[in-house]
Amino acid sequence: MMKKLIVLGSLNMDLSIHSDCMPRDGETINGYGFLMNSGGKGGNQAVAAAKLGVEVKMLAKVGNDIFGKQLLDDLRDYGVDVSNIEISAEVTSGVAMITRCNNDNRIILSNGANYALNFETIKEKLEKISNKGDVFLAQLENDFEVVKKSIQYAKQLGLFTILNPAPAREIDDDLYKALDLVIVNQSECELLTGIYPDAESKYKAVLDKFHEKGVEVIVTLGTDGSITNYGGKFQHIESRKVKAVDTTAAGDSYIGALCKYLVYDKDLAEGLRFASDVAALTVTKKGAQISIPTLEEVKAYFKEEEGSRKRGNYE
């Protein structure tokens, strides 16, 4: 039986604007390039995997409002199964206010319906839709206790469990025991290990910290690629060098792309290179889900480099 990806996560409507500088306290400044896009870490990661050909089922909650309808429509259009997403009559959909400045972004979240998810409901849905060996992916834009219990239950059901601990927060030993893989960026890594991995001399120390907690990890390093102890050995994968336009959803597209290789039991080293390419292509366009490329777009964009870089054929 073909494995699938089950994503428990957030759905937000992203309201994004570009500015030449960040406003000071009490200051109003002019912006431009306003965008309204479906987003949320859970939704972005689900879309990234679906655009790359993975069967994806989403566990989430939206409000019974215009944003909620748009969030569901967009997921459906991208190929994500939305039949297990709840619609709340009491709580509004999640919203992210994004300011883009100097090729980076700052985000303020209104959690809304994302925090109204109920563990008992998730448990029932997991029992119905999951099979042993499926990949279960979660982040931390939903209520932490609900996410924790859901991961632990997914592990009991025999699913391969992944956590992207973003927004960053401490993780207790009980949760580490239920995780097969943790995927973090540099700032999340620093919060969890006390080490900011900005030099090769720190990479092994970071991986050793996660090894002590009994979990395998992938640490994304921005333009320096990624490192991992997956499979019990150290690997450092370089990233593509591209001109960044908007970094929104870059990390999410990386994770969704990596899940393609985990679902299909393909070589993870190749998966890390592929995920790096997907993230690189994502930052060349504005927006969240709309900026995430399809498999055909990735292959076409990097076609001229595949021979020399040996990045793979990404079938």
Beta strands, then each sheet from edge to edge (+ up, - down):
strand 1: 5-8
strand 2: 12-18
strand 3: 32-39
strand 4: 56-59
strand 5: 61-63
strand 6: 86-88
strand 7: 94-101
strand 8: 104-110
strand 9: 135-138
strand 10: 160-163
strand 11: 181-184
strand 12: 216-220
strand 13: 226-228
strand 14: 235-237
sheet 1: 4+ 1+ 9+ 10+ 11+ 12+ 13- 14+
sheet 2: 3+ 2- 7- 8+
sheet 3: 5+ 6+
end
